[in-house]
Amino acid sequence: MADALKFAHRSNLDGTTDSICCRCIATVATVYDEAELLRYEQHHICGPVLGERFDGTKPPSPETVEEIQDWQIPEDCQA
């Protein structure tokens, strides 16, 4: 993922901005000042379970399929 975007940013109605990891789809941070996101993004480490699940190296267990079936990869993360 060297050339791909690593984090997508989403603006919220309350004036905050979310940073979403494009690999594990976790919300890394929610801040009012978008300039603060870089600090959080630099320290983010994908959880091994989420990373494996979204990289396709490990299929989700039946218990979690319902939890993730409605998730969508942010448009900024798509090639």
C-alpha positions in Angstrom: 0.0 0.0 0.0 3.0 2.3 -0.5 1.4 4.2 -3.4 -2.2 4.0 -2.1 -3.8 6.5 0.3 -3.4 5.2 3.9 -6.0 7.4 5.6 -9.3 8.8 4.4 -10.7 11.9 6.1 -14.5 12.4 6.6 -16.1 15.7 7.7 -18.9 15.4 10.3 -21.9 17.6 10.8 -20.6 18.7 14.3 -17.5 20.3 12.7 -15.2 17.4 13.5 -13.1 15.4 11.1 -12.5 11.6 11.3 -9.4 9.8 10.1 -10.1 6.3 8.8 -7.4 3.8 8.2 -7.8 2.4 4.6 -6.2 -0.9 5.6 -8.2 -1.9 8.7 -11.1 0.5 8.3 -10.7 1.7 11.9 -11.5 5.3 12.9 -8.0 6.5 14.0 -9.1 9.8 15.5 -11.9 12.4 15.5 -10.7 16.0 15.9 -12.0 19.5 15.5 -8.6 20.7 14.0 -7.8 18.6 11.0 -4.1 19.5 11.4 -4.1 17.2 14.5 -4.8 14.1 12.5 -1.2 13.6 11.3 -0.1 13.0 14.9 -2.7 10.3 15.4 -2.1 8.8 11.9 1.7 8.5 12.5 1.1 6.5 15.7 -1.7 4.2 14.3 -1.0 0.5 14.2 -3.6 -1.7 12.6 -5.0 -4.4 14.9 -4.0 -7.8 13.6 -7.5 -9.2 13.5 -9.0 -6.3 11.5 -5.9 -6.1 9.2 -6.1 -9.8 8.4 -9.8 -9.6 7.9 -9.7 -6.7 5.5 -6.5 -7.7 3.7 -8.3 -11.0 2.8 -5.8 -13.2 4.5 -8.2 -14.5 7.1 -12.0 -14.9 6.6 -14.3 -13.4 9.2 -15.8 -15.8 11.7 -19.5 -16.3 11.4 -20.1 -14.3 14.6 -18.6 -11.2 13.0 -20.0 -11.4 9.5 -23.2 -9.5 10.6 -21.0 -6.8 12.3 -19.0 -6.1 9.1 -21.4 -6.8 6.3 -22.7 -3.2 6.4 -19.2 -1.6 6.4 -18.1 0.2 3.3 -14.6 1.1 2.3 -14.4 5.0 2.1 -14.2 6.3 -1.5 -10.9 7.9 -0.7 -9.4 4.5 0.0 -10.5 2.9 -3.3 -8.0 2.7 -6.1 
